[in-house]
């Protein structure tokens, strides 16, 4: 979670016990849990309201798809899975053995 492992959590817990004391720590933990729950509710309400406002066309909208990293990854993977010969314009395709190269009199 957030790149925090067990050793980091242990250090944070130890510092919290030193700063707040063992008698006040449970109350702070409850408050932190309530705040996290409230933030999750706010996020879910905002998501539901946005989906409702956008209408049925966007009912399956996933906010993870709006992450720029996900969009770039998706397009890179699609580009890697495509056959490069399909994307070449007619002038860029390899010529057959007996086919003359194209010639444009107006080219400089």
C-alpha positions as CSV (number, residue, x, y, z in Angstrom):
1,X,0.0,0.0,0.0
2,X,1.6,3.3,-1.2
3,X,5.0,1.6,-1.3
4,X,5.0,1.2,2.5
5,X,6.2,-2.2,3.8
6,X,6.1,-3.9,7.1
7,X,9.4,-2.3,8.4
8,X,8.1,1.2,7.6
9,X,4.8,0.5,9.3
10,X,6.6,-0.7,12.4
11,X,8.7,2.4,12.5
12,X,5.6,4.6,12.1
13,X,3.8,2.7,14.9
14,X,6.8,3.1,17.2
15,X,7.1,6.8,16.6
16,X,3.3,7.2,17.1
17,X,3.5,5.4,20.5
18,X,6.4,7.7,21.5
19,X,4.7,10.9,20.4
20,X,1.1,10.3,21.5
21,X,1.6,7.7,24.2
22,X,-0.1,4.3,24.5
23,X,-3.2,5.7,26.2
24,X,-4.2,8.2,23.4
25,X,-3.1,6.0,20.4
26,X,-6.3,3.9,20.2
27,X,-8.5,7.1,20.0
28,X,-6.2,8.5,17.2
29,X,-6.5,5.2,15.4
30,X,-10.3,5.3,15.6
31,X,-10.3,8.8,14.2
32,X,-8.0,7.9,11.4
33,X,-10.3,5.0,10.5
34,X,-13.4,7.2,10.5
35,X,-11.6,9.7,8.3
36,X,-10.5,7.0,5.8
37,X,-14.1,5.7,5.7
38,X,-15.5,9.2,5.2
39,X,-13.1,9.9,2.4
40,X,-14.0,6.6,0.7
41,X,-17.7,7.6,1.0
42,X,-17.0,11.0,-0.5
43,X,-15.1,9.4,-3.4
44,X,-17.9,6.9,-4.1
45,X,-20.6,9.5,-3.9
46,X,-18.7,11.7,-6.4
47,X,-18.2,8.8,-8.7
48,X,-21.9,7.9,-8.6
49,X,-23.0,11.5,-9.1
50,X,-20.7,11.9,-12.1
51,X,-22.0,8.7,-13.7
52,X,-25.6,9.8,-13.1
53,X,-24.9,13.2,-14.7
54,X,-23.1,11.8,-17.7
55,X,-26.0,9.5,-18.5
56,X,-26.4,5.9,-19.5
57,X,-23.7,6.1,-22.2
58,X,-21.0,6.4,-19.5
59,X,-22.6,4.0,-17.0
60,X,-19.6,1.6,-17.4
61,X,-17.0,4.4,-17.0
62,X,-14.0,3.2,-15.1
63,X,-11.9,6.0,-13.7
64,X,-8.8,3.9,-13.9
65,X,-9.1,4.1,-17.7
66,X,-8.7,7.9,-17.4
67,X,-5.2,7.6,-15.9
68,X,-2.7,8.9,-18.6
69,X,-0.4,6.0,-17.8
70,X,-3.1,3.5,-18.5
71,X,-4.0,5.3,-21.8
72,X,-0.4,5.3,-23.0
73,X,0.1,1.6,-22.0
74,X,-3.1,0.6,-23.8
75,X,-2.1,2.4,-27.1
76,X,1.5,1.0,-26.9
77,X,0.2,-2.6,-26.4
78,X,-2.3,-2.2,-29.3
79,X,0.5,-0.8,-31.5
80,X,2.7,-3.7,-30.6
81,X,0.0,-6.3,-31.4
82,X,-0.8,-4.8,-34.9
83,X,0.8,-6.1,-38.0
84,X,3.2,-3.4,-39.3
85,X,2.4,-4.3,-43.0
86,X,-1.2,-3.3,-42.5
87,X,-0.2,0.2,-41.4
88,X,2.1,1.1,-44.3
89,X,0.7,3.5,-46.9
90,X,0.7,2.1,-50.4
91,X,3.8,4.1,-51.4
92,X,5.8,2.7,-48.4
93,X,5.1,-1.0,-49.0
94,X,7.9,-3.2,-50.4
95,X,7.9,-3.4,-54.2
96,X,7.5,-6.7,-56.0
97,X,10.6,-7.9,-58.0
98,X,9.2,-6.9,-61.4
99,X,7.4,-3.7,-60.2
100,X,8.9,-0.4,-61.2
101,X,9.3,2.3,-58.4
102,X,6.8,5.1,-58.4
103,X,7.9,8.3,-60.3
104,X,6.5,11.8,-59.8
105,X,7.3,14.4,-62.4
106,X,6.3,17.2,-60.1
107,X,8.5,16.1,-57.2
108,X,11.6,18.3,-56.6
